[in-house]
Amino acid sequence: MSIAFVFPGQGAQAVGMGKALADAYPAAAAVFAEVDDALGEKLSDLIWDGPIETLTLTANAQPALMAMSLAAMKAMETEGVSISDAKFVAGHSLGEYSALAAAGAFSISDAAKLLCIRGEAMQAAVPVGVGAMAALLGLDFETAKAVAEEAAEGEVCQAANDNDPGQVVVSGNKAAVERAVEIAKGKGAKRAMLLPVSAPFHCELMAPAAEKMAEALAEVTMNDPATALVANVRAEAVSDAATIRELLIQQVTGSVRWRESVAYMGAQGVTQLVEVGAGKALSGMARRIDRSIACVNVGAADDVARAVEAIKG
């Protein structure tokens, strides 16, 4: 059996996530403590007690979701699972930082600091109300991409997330994204709706944030990951730190090629996907991309034994 560990992105956050893991596994609790120390604040209190409105703010949600994922990974390591058990790691958008921290490319502390910077930079890149994102359901990627191009009309409108065969998210100027919603309905989309997000992620409007991340990443020590990363912007494996650093910068304005990434892992022989962290969104996407890949998620203390059994066979 060939395994990949995958790490979720923004939108999976929930108040209370990781509390049971931290209570059950000292190694998981240590992750939250390390993130708190790195940021100089008790992010763990916000994660466990809310309010959800504050946790959902981009600068909080990104390091919080990374902490949750790494806590789950440390819990599995306590039970004898190693990152080296996997052929690949991958993460959806911010989840790429979780994947890299899990694979030892940079420390948990550095990942937390980078994600705090990333969240603040992405939020600051576009004034509130100027940008938007929308989910187009029931259209293939090429059709959704064409919808975005037609809707642009001189503004920015891009295919931001290619999530699975029937789910593409577009991002850009609000008026252009609103046009894309109407065009998509005319092209036969099952549903097309604006998303409740605070900024238009993964499009050209994020260029100021990409510049900030280039500066921040230049200051961080990066190692080659212990397990190859299937990168969002390439949808193929990379394993040298210098290339990964460049791809993380490109990722801010580039598309998250998740459908292609999962298909690539399947073509490379992966038969078991382990979703490490909050929610089950990536497992659902994977099932729609390649039904031959089994999925198990680790988001709570009682998930750990089940996942370890699936991994160890």
MARTORSE-177409 format. One record per atom (N, C-alpha, C): residue in one letter; y, z, x. Coordinates in steps of 0.05 Angstrom, whole numbers, padded with zeros to 5 digits, always signed. Layout:
N
AYZX
...
# end
This chain:
313
M-00024+00000+00017
M+00000+00000+00000
M+00025+00000+00018
S+00044-00016+00010
S+00070-00018+00025
S+00092-00007+00007
I+00108+00011+00019
I+00128+00026+00003
I+00156+00020+00012
A+00175+00022-00008
A+00204+00021-00002
A+00217+00045-00016
F+00234+00058-00002
F+00251+00079-00014
F+00277+00066-00022
V+00286+00070-00047
V+00311+00059-00057
V+00328+00081-00068
F+00355+00078-00064
F+00374+00100-00070
F+00395+00090-00089
P+00400+00105-00111
P+00417+00096-00133
P+00447+00097-00126
G+00463+00082-00142
G+00491+00081-00138
G+00507+00095-00160
Q+00532+00089-00162
Q+00550+00103-00180
Q+00542+00097-00209
G+00546+00117-00226
G+00538+00116-00254
G+00514+00133-00260
A+00499+00140-00239
A+00475+00157-00243
A+00481+00187-00243
Q+00506+00194-00237
Q+00513+00222-00235
Q+00510+00237-00261
A+00502+00263-00259
A+00499+00280-00282
A+00504+00309-00273
V+00517+00325-00289
V+00521+00353-00282
V+00494+00367-00281
G+00490+00382-00260
G+00465+00397-00256
G+00445+00383-00239
M+00451+00358-00231
M+00431+00343-00215
M+00427+00358-00188
G+00401+00360-00181
G+00394+00371-00155
G+00392+00401-00155
K+00400+00415-00176
K+00399+00445-00176
K+00370+00455-00174
A+00353+00443-00189
A+00325+00452-00189
A+00312+00446-00162
L+00319+00423-00150
L+00309+00416-00123
L+00319+00436-00103
A+00345+00443-00104
A+00356+00463-00085
A+00343+00490-00088
D+00337+00498-00113
D+00324+00523-00118
D+00295+00524-00108
A+00282+00501-00110
A+00253+00500-00102
A+00249+00494-00073
Y+00268+00480-00060
Y+00264+00472-00032
Y+00288+00479-00015
P+00285+00498+00004
P+00307+00505+00022
P+00318+00481+00036
A+00301+00461+00043
A+00311+00438+00057
A+00330+00421+00040
A+00325+00421+00014
A+00343+00408-00005
A+00369+00423-00008
A+00367+00449-00010
A+00392+00466-00012
A+00409+00462+00013
A+00396+00459+00036
A+00411+00455+00061
A+00428+00429+00061
V+00418+00409+00047
V+00434+00384+00045
V+00460+00389+00031
F+00459+00403+00008
F+00483+00408-00007
F+00502+00425+00009
A+00492+00445+00024
A+00508+00461+00041
A+00522+00445+00063
E+00507+00426+00074
E+00518+00409+00096
E+00540+00392+00085
V+00536+00381+00061
V+00557+00364+00049
V+00582+00381+00043
D+00578+00405+00032
D+00601+00423+00027
D+00616+00428+00053
D+00602+00434+00074
D+00615+00440+00100
D+00630+00415+00110
A+00618+00392+00108
A+00630+00367+00118
A+00656+00361+00104
L+00657+00366+00078
L+00681+00360+00062
L+00701+00383+00060
G+00692+00406+00069
G+00710+00429+00067
G+00716+00439+00039
E+00697+00434+00021
E+00699+00443-00007
E+00672+00446-00019
K+00670+00461-00041
K+00644+00466-00053
K+00638+00444-00073
L+00632+00421-00063
L+00624+00399-00081
L+00600+00406-00097
S+00582+00423-00085
S+00558+00431-00099
S+00564+00445-00125
D+00586+00461-00126
D+00594+00475-00151
D+00601+00454-00172
L+00615+00433-00164
L+00623+00412-00183
L+00598+00397-00193
I+00579+00392-00174
I+00555+00377-00181
I+00539+00393-00202
W+00537+00419-00198
W+00519+00435-00214
W+00532+00446-00239
D+00559+00449-00239
D+00572+00462-00261
D+00592+00444-00276
G+00599+00421-00264
G+00617+00403-00276
G+00646+00412-00273
P+00665+00400-00288
P+00660+00383-00311
P+00653+00354-00303
I+00639+00340-00321
I+00630+00313-00315
I+00653+00294-00309
E+00676+00299-00322
E+00700+00281-00318
E+00709+00282-00289
T+00707+00306-00277
T+00715+00309-00249
T+00694+00298-00230
L+00668+00304-00237
L+00646+00294-00221
L+00646+00263-00220
T+00654+00251-00242
T+00653+00222-00245
T+00675+00208-00228
L+00696+00222-00221
L+00717+00210-00204
L+00704+00199-00179
T+00711+00174-00172
T+00697+00159-00151
T+00694+00175-00125
A+00715+00188-00117
A+00715+00203-00091
A+00696+00226-00092
N+00689+00237-00116
N+00670+00258-00118
N+00641+00247-00123
A+00640+00227-00141
A+00613+00217-00149
A+00598+00206-00125
Q+00612+00192-00107
Q+00598+00178-00085
Q+00585+00198-00066
P+00599+00218-00054
P+00584+00237-00038
P+00565+00255-00053
A+00571+00260-00079
A+00553+00276-00095
A+00526+00262-00099
L+00526+00236-00104
L+00501+00222-00108
L+00486+00219-00082
M+00500+00216-00060
M+00486+00216-00034
M+00473+00243-00029
A+00487+00265-00035
A+00475+00291-00031
A+00450+00295-00047
M+00451+00286-00072
M+00428+00288-00090
M+00404+00272-00079
S+00410+00248-00070
S+00388+00231-00059
S+00376+00243-00034
L+00393+00253-00016
L+00383+00264+00009
L+00368+00291+00004
A+00377+00306-00016
A+00362+00330-00023
A+00334+00323-00033
A+00332+00302-00049
A+00306+00293-00059
A+00288+00284-00036
M+00300+00270-00017
M+00285+00260+00006
M+00275+00283+00023
K+00292+00303+00027
K+00284+00327+00043
K+00262+00342+00029
A+00263+00343+00003
A+00241+00356-00012
A+00215+00342-00008
M+00215+00315-00008
M+00191+00300-00002
M+00181+00304+00026
E+00200+00306+00045
E+00192+00311+00073
E+00178+00338+00076
T+00187+00357+00060
T+00174+00384+00061
T+00145+00382+00053
E+00139+00362+00035
E+00112+00358+00026
E+00097+00337+00042
G+00107+00330+00065
G+00092+00313+00084
G+00098+00283+00082
V+00119+00275+00067
V+00127+00247+00066
V+00149+00242+00086
S+00148+00220+00100
S+00168+00214+00120
S+00181+00187+00114
I+00205+00184+00123
I+00219+00158+00120
I+00203+00136+00133
S+00188+00143+00153
S+00172+00123+00168
S+00147+00114+00151
D+00142+00127+00129
D+00121+00118+00111
D+00129+00092+00097
A+00155+00086+00097
A+00165+00063+00082
A+00168+00039+00101
K+00164+00015+00089
K+00169-00010+00104
K+00199-00016+00104
F+00213-00009+00081
F+00241-00014+00079
F+00255+00010+00065
V+00281+00012+00070
V+00299+00028+00053
V+00320+00009+00042
A+00331+00016+00018
A+00353+00000+00007
A+00368+00018-00012
G+00393+00012-00017
G+00409+00028-00035
G+00429+00010-00050
H+00434+00017-00075
H+00452+00001-00092
H+00480+00011-00087
S+00496-00007-00075
S+00524-00001-00069
S+00527+00025-00052
L+00538+00047-00062
L+00540+00071-00046
L+00513+00081-00037
G+00492+00074-00052
G+00465+00082-00045
G+00456+00072-00018
E+00470+00051-00008
E+00464+00041+00019
E+00470+00062+00040
Y+00491+00078+00035
Y+00497+00100+00054
Y+00476+00121+00052
S+00466+00127+00029
S+00444+00147+00026
S+00419+00137+00041
A+00413+00111+00037
A+00390+00099+00051
A+00392+00102+00081
L+00416+00096+00091
L+00421+00097+00120
L+00420+00125+00131
A+00431+00144+00116
A+00429+00172+00124
A+00400+00182+00124
A+00385+00174+00104
A+00357+00181+00103
A+00341+00170+00126
A+00349+00146+00135
A+00335+00132+00157
A+00347+00140+00185
G+00366+00159+00185
G+00376+00169+00210
G+00397+00152+00224
A+00408+00132+00209
A+00429+00115+00221
A+00455+00131+00226
F+00461+00149+00208
F+00482+00168+00213
F+00476+00195+00199
S+00490+00215+00207
S+00484+00242+00197
S+00492+00245+00168
I+00481+00265+00154
I+00489+00271+00127
I+00519+00278+00125
S+00528+00293+00145
S+00557+00300+00146
S+00574+00275+00147
D+00567+00257+00165
D+00583+00232+00168
D+00581+00215+00143
A+00558+00214+00131
A+00555+00199+00106
A+00573+00210+00084
A+00574+00237+00082
A+00591+00249+00061
A+00620+00243+00066
K+00629+00245+00091
K+00657+00239+00097
K+00663+00210+00092
L+00645+00192+00100
L+00650+00163+00096
L+00652+00157+00066
L+00634+00169+00050
L+00634+00163+00022
L+00659+00175+00008
C+00669+00197+00017
C+00693+00208+00006
C+00716+00189+00012
I+00718+00179+00037
I+00738+00159+00044
I+00735+00134+00028
R+00710+00125+00026
R+00704+00100+00011
R+00713+00103-00018
G+00706+00125-00031
G+00713+00130-00059
G+00743+00130-00063
E+00757+00144-00045
E+00786+00146-00047
E+00799+00118-00042
A+00788+00104-00022
A+00800+00078-00015
A+00795+00058-00038
M+00772+00058-00050
M+00766+00040-00072
M+00783+00046-00096
Q+00788+00072-00101
Q+00804+00079-00124
Q+00833+00071-00119
A+00843+00074-00094
A+00871+00068-00088
A+00877+00038-00084
A+00856+00022-00081
A+00860-00006-00075
A+00874-00022-00097
V+00869-00013-00122
V+00880-00028-00145
V+00892-00007-00165
P+00917-00011-00173
P+00929+00008-00193
P+00912+00009-00218
V+00911+00033-00230
V+00895+00037-00254
V+00905+00017-00276
G+00886+00004-00289
G+00893-00014-00311
G+00896-00043-00302
V+00897-00048-00276
V+00900-00076-00266
V+00873-00090-00264
G+00852-00075-00258
G+00826-00086-00255
G+00806-00077-00276
A+00783-00090-00277
A+00762-00083-00296
A+00736-00094-00287
M+00714-00084-00299
M+00688-00094-00294
M+00674-00098-00322
A+00656-00117-00323
A+00641-00121-00348
A+00613-00128-00342
A+00595-00119-00360
A+00566-00126-00358
A+00560-00150-00376
L+00548-00170-00365
L+00539-00193-00380
L+00509-00192-00381
L+00498-00188-00405
L+00469-00185-00409
L+00457-00209-00422
G+00435-00218-00411
G+00421-00240-00422
G+00428-00267-00410
L+00444-00267-00389
L+00450-00292-00375
L+00438-00290-00347
D+00428-00313-00336
D+00419-00313-00309
D+00443-00313-00290
F+00438-00308-00264
F+00459-00304-00245
F+00477-00329-00243
E+00465-00352-00241
E+00481-00377-00238
E+00500-00381-00262
T+00490-00376-00286
T+00507-00379-00310
T+00529-00358-00309
A+00522-00333-00302
A+00543-00312-00301
A+00564-00318-00280
K+00555-00329-00258
K+00574-00336-00236
K+00593-00358-00246
A+00582-00377-00260
A+00599-00399-00271
A+00618-00388-00292
V+00610-00368-00308
V+00627-00356-00328
V+00651-00343-00313
A+00645-00328-00291
A+00666-00314-00276
A+00686-00335-00265
E+00675-00356-00254
E+00693-00377-00242
E+00711-00390-00264
E+00700-00395-00287
E+00715-00407-00309
E+00737-00387-00319
A+00730-00362-00319
A+00748-00341-00330
A+00771-00335-00311
A+00768-00341-00285
A+00787-00332-00265
A+00816-00343-00271
E+00818-00369-00275
E+00844-00381-00281
E+00866-00372-00261
G+00859-00373-00236
G+00878-00365-00215
G+00879-00336-00208
E+00865-00319-00224
E+00862-00291-00218
E+00835-00286-00205
V+00829-00261-00200
V+00803-00254-00188
V+00783-00248-00210
C+00760-00261-00209
C+00738-00255-00227
C+00712-00264-00213
Q+00696-00244-00204
Q+00673-00250-00188
Q+00648-00236-00198
A+00625-00248-00193
A+00599-00235-00198
A+00596-00213-00177
A+00598-00188-00186
A+00598-00165-00168
A+00570-00154-00163
N+00555-00151-00184
N+00528-00139-00182
N+00508-00158-00196
D+00489-00169-00180
D+00467-00184-00191
D+00444-00165-00193
N+00442-00151-00216
N+00424-00128-00218
N+00395-00135-00223
D+00391-00153-00243
D+00364-00162-00250
D+00366-00188-00264
P+00344-00200-00272
P+00345-00228-00284
P+00363-00231-00308
G+00369-00209-00322
G+00386-00211-00346
G+00410-00193-00346
Q+00418-00183-00322
Q+00441-00165-00321
Q+00458-00171-00296
V+00482-00182-00301
V+00501-00188-00280
V+00527-00174-00288
V+00540-00161-00269
V+00566-00148-00273
V+00587-00164-00259
V+00609-00170-00274
V+00632-00185-00262
V+00655-00165-00258
S+00672-00172-00238
S+00693-00154-00231
S+00718-00170-00223
G+00742-00158-00229
G+00766-00172-00221
G+00790-00162-00237
N+00810-00180-00239
N+00833-00173-00255
N+00825-00170-00284
K+00838-00150-00298
K+00829-00143-00325
K+00829-00166-00344
A+00851-00182-00344
A+00853-00204-00363
A+00831-00225-00358
A+00825-00230-00332
A+00804-00249-00325
A+00777-00239-00334
V+00772-00213-00330
V+00746-00202-00338
V+00743-00202-00368
E+00765-00197-00382
E+00764-00198-00412
E+00758-00227-00421
R+00769-00247-00407
R+00763-00275-00413
R+00733-00280-00408
A+00722-00269-00386
A+00694-00273-00380
A+00676-00262-00402
V+00684-00240-00413
V+00668-00228-00435
V+00666-00248-00459
E+00689-00260-00466
E+00689-00278-00488
E+00674-00304-00482
I+00678-00314-00457
I+00664-00339-00449
I+00633-00334-00449
A+00625-00311-00439
A+00597-00304-00437
A+00584-00304-00464
K+00598-00293-00484
K+00588-00293-00511
K+00583-00321-00521
G+00602-00339-00514
G+00599-00367-00522
G+00577-00381-00508
K+00568-00371-00485
K+00546-00383-00469
K+00519-00371-00476
G+00519-00353-00496
G+00493-00343-00505
G+00485-00316-00494
A+00504-00301-00483
A+00498-00274-00473
A+00489-00257-00497
K+00469-00240-00492
K+00460-00222-00513
K+00481-00201-00519
R+00493-00191-00497
R+00516-00173-00499
R+00534-00178-00476
A+00560-00173-00480
A+00579-00174-00458
A+00601-00153-00465
M+00604-00134-00447
M+00622-00112-00453
M+00635-00101-00428
L+00660-00092-00431
L+00674-00079-00410
L+00661-00052-00403
L+00661-00045-00378
L+00648-00020-00369
L+00669+00002-00365
P+00662+00027-00370
P+00681+00049-00366
P+00683+00057-00337
V+00695+00040-00320
V+00698+00045-00292
V+00727+00048-00285
S+00733+00061-00262
S+00760+00067-00255
S+00773+00046-00237
A+00757+00026-00228
A+00768+00006-00210
A+00749-00018-00210
P+00759-00042-00202
P+00742-00066-00201
P+00727-00068-00174
F+00704-00056-00173
F+00689-00055-00148
F+00676-00082-00141
H+00671-00086-00115
H+00656-00109-00105
H+00668-00136-00113
C+00694-00137-00108
C+00708-00163-00111
C+00732-00163-00091
E+00745-00185-00090
E+00766-00189-00070
E+00789-00169-00072
L+00793-00158-00096
L+00814-00138-00100
L+00810-00113-00084
M+00785-00109-00074
M+00778-00086-00058
M+00784-00090-00028
A+00798-00112-00021
A+00803-00117+00007
A+00817-00094+00022
P+00837-00080+00010
P+00849-00057+00024
P+00829-00035+00030
A+00809-00031+00012
A+00789-00011+00017
A+00770-00020+00039
A+00765-00045+00041
A+00748-00055+00063
A+00761-00050+00090
E+00787-00053+00091
E+00802-00048+00116
E+00800-00018+00123
K+00802+00000+00103
K+00800+00028+00108
K+00772+00035+00118
M+00751+00022+00106
M+00724+00028+00115
M+00718+00018+00143
A+00731-00005+00150
A+00728-00015+00177
A+00738+00006+00197
E+00761+00018+00191
E+00772+00039+00208
E+00754+00063+00209
A+00745+00072+00186
A+00728+00096+00185
A+00701+00092+00199
L+00689+00069+00194
L+00663+00064+00207
L+00665+00061+00237
A+00688+00052+00247
A+00692+00049+00276
A+00691+00076+00290
E+00697+00098+00275
E+00699+00125+00286
E+00672+00140+00285
V+00653+00128+00272
V+00627+00142+00267
V+00605+00132+00286
T+00590+00151+00297
T+00567+00144+00313
T+00545+00133+00294
M+00535+00110+00300
M+00513+00098+00284
M+00490+00092+00302
N+00466+00098+00292
N+00441+00091+00306
N+00427+00069+00291
D+00408+00056+00304
D+00391+00037+00289
D+00374+00054+00270
P+00372+00046+00245
P+00356+00062+00226
P+00326+00062+00233
A+00313+00084+00227
A+00284+00087+00234
A+00268+00068+00217
T+00278+00060+00194
T+00264+00041+00177
T+00285+00019+00170
A+00276-00006+00170
A+00295-00028+00165
A+00308-00026+00138
L+00334-00033+00137
L+00350-00033+00113
L+00351-00061+00101
V+00345-00063+00075
V+00349-00088+00060
V+00378-00087+00050
A+00396-00101+00063
A+00424-00098+00059
A+00434-00112+00033
N+00452-00099+00019
N+00463-00110-00006
N+00474-00138-00004
V+00489-00144+00017
V+00503-00169+00019
V+00486-00192+00030
R+00463-00185+00041
R+00445-00206+00052
R+00419-00208+00037
A+00411-00187+00024
A+00385-00187+00010
A+00362-00193+00029
E+00364-00183+00053
E+00343-00185+00073
E+00345-00162+00092
A+00324-00158+00108
A+00322-00134+00125
A+00340-00137+00150
V+00354-00116+00157
V+00369-00113+00182
V+00363-00086+00194
S+00363-00085+00220
S+00356-00059+00233
S+00372-00052+00257
D+00394-00067+00263
D+00410-00059+00285
D+00437-00048+00275
A+00446-00026+00287
A+00470-00012+00277
A+00495-00029+00277
A+00499-00046+00297
A+00523-00062+00298
A+00526-00081+00274
T+00503-00093+00267
T+00503-00112+00244
T+00507-00096+00219
I+00494-00073+00216
I+00496-00057+00192
I+00525-00048+00188
R+00538-00040+00209
R+00566-00032+00207
R+00583-00054+00195
E+00579-00079+00204
E+00595-00101+00193
E+00588-00106+00164
L+00562-00104+00157
L+00554-00109+00130
L+00565-00088+00110
L+00568-00063+00120
L+00579-00042+00103
L+00608-00048+00096
I+00622-00060+00115
I+00650-00068+00110
I+00650-00091+00090
Q+00633-00111+00094
Q+00632-00134+00076
Q+00624-00126+00048
Q+00608-00105+00046
Q+00597-00096+00021
Q+00619-00087+00001
V+00641-00078+00011
V+00663-00067-00006
V+00673-00090-00024
T+00676-00114-00013
T+00686-00136-00029
T+00664-00156-00037
G+00640-00152-00026
G+00618-00171-00031
G+00601-00163-00055
S+00584-00182-00063
S+00565-00177-00085
S+00542-00159-00076
V+00533-00142-00095
V+00508-00127-00091
V+00485-00145-00101
R+00470-00155-00082
R+00449-00175-00089
R+00423-00160-00094
W+00422-00143-00115
W+00399-00125-00119
W+00375-00141-00128
R+00378-00160-00146
R+00355-00175-00156
R+00341-00189-00133
E+00357-00202-00115
E+00345-00215-00092
E+00333-00195-00073
S+00345-00172-00070
S+00335-00151-00052
S+00307-00142-00060
V+00304-00136-00086
V+00278-00127-00095
V+00258-00149-00093
A+00266-00174-00100
A+00248-00197-00097
A+00239-00201-00068
Y+00258-00197-00050
Y+00252-00199-00021
Y+00231-00178-00013
M+00235-00154-00022
M+00216-00133-00014
M+00188-00139-00025
G+00188-00149-00050
G+00162-00156-00062
G+00149-00179-00046
A+00164-00198-00038
A+00154-00221-00022
A+00144-00212+00005
Q+00155-00190+00015
Q+00147-00179+00041
Q+00123-00159+00038
G+00112-00157+00014
G+00088-00141+00010
G+00092-00114-00001
V+00117-00106-00008
V+00121-00080-00020
V+00108-00079-00048
T+00092-00058-00052
T+00078-00054-00077
T+00086-00029-00091
Q+00101-00011-00078
Q+00109+00015-00090
Q+00139+00020-00083
L+00155+00023-00104
L+00183+00030-00100
L+00186+00059-00107
V+00199+00075-00090
V+00205+00103-00095
V+00235+00106-00098
E+00244+00111-00122
E+00273+00115-00128
E+00280+00144-00122
V+00297+00148-00102
V+00303+00174-00091
V+00330+00183-00099
G+00332+00201-00119
G+00358+00210-00128
G+00361+00211-00158
A+00386+00210-00168
A+00392+00213-00196
A+00384+00189-00212
G+00374+00193-00236
G+00369+00172-00256
G+00345+00155-00249
K+00341+00135-00266
K+00318+00116-00264
K+00327+00087-00266
A+00353+00082-00262
A+00363+00055-00266
A+00350+00034-00248
L+00346+00041-00223
L+00335+00022-00204
L+00306+00016-00210
S+00291+00035-00220
S+00264+00030-00228
S+00263+00011-00251
G+00281+00014-00271
G+00282-00004-00293
G+00289-00032-00285
M+00308-00035-00266
M+00314-00062-00256
M+00291-00074-00242
A+00277-00058-00225
A+00255-00068-00209
A+00233-00079-00227
R+00228-00065-00249
R+00206-00074-00268
R+00214-00101-00280
R+00240-00106-00284
R+00248-00131-00296
R+00249-00154-00274
I+00249-00146-00249
I+00250-00166-00227
I+00222-00174-00219
D+00204-00154-00215
D+00177-00159-00205
D+00158-00138-00217
R+00144-00146-00237
R+00126-00127-00251
R+00103-00118-00234
S+00098-00132-00212
S+00075-00124-00195
S+00082-00099-00177
I+00107-00092-00176
I+00116-00069-00160
I+00115-00044-00178
A+00099-00024-00170
A+00099+00002-00184
A+00123+00018-00176
C+00133+00034-00195
C+00157+00050-00190
C+00152+00080-00196
V+00163+00097-00179
V+00163+00125-00185
V+00190+00136-00176
N+00201+00155-00191
N+00228+00165-00184
N+00226+00195-00178
V+00244+00204-00160
V+00245+00232-00152
V+00273+00242-00157
G+00277+00255-00180
G+00303+00265-00187
G+00303+00294-00194
A+00280+00306-00195
A+00277+00334-00202
A+00254+00346-00186
A+00253+00373-00186
A+00233+00386-00170
A+00204+00379-00178
D+00200+00376-00204
D+00173+00370-00213
D+00165+00340-00210
D+00184+00324-00200
D+00178+00296-00193
D+00165+00293-00166
V+00170+00313-00149
V+00163+00311-00121
V+00133+00307-00117
A+00117+00324-00129
A+00088+00323-00126
A+00077+00296-00135
R+00088+00286-00158
R+00079+00260-00169
R+00085+00238-00149
A+00109+00239-00138
A+00117+00218-00119
A+00100+00219-00094
V+00096+00243-00084
V+00080+00246-00059
V+00052+00235-00064
E+00040+00240-00087
E+00014+00230-00094
E+00014+00200-00094
A+00035+00188-00106
A+00037+00159-00107
A+00040+00147-00079
I+00054+00161-00061
I+00059+00151-00034
I+00034+00154-00017
K+00022+00177-00019
K-00001+00183-00002
K-00027+00172-00013
G-00026+00165-00038
G-00050+00153-00050
G-00073+00173-00053
# end
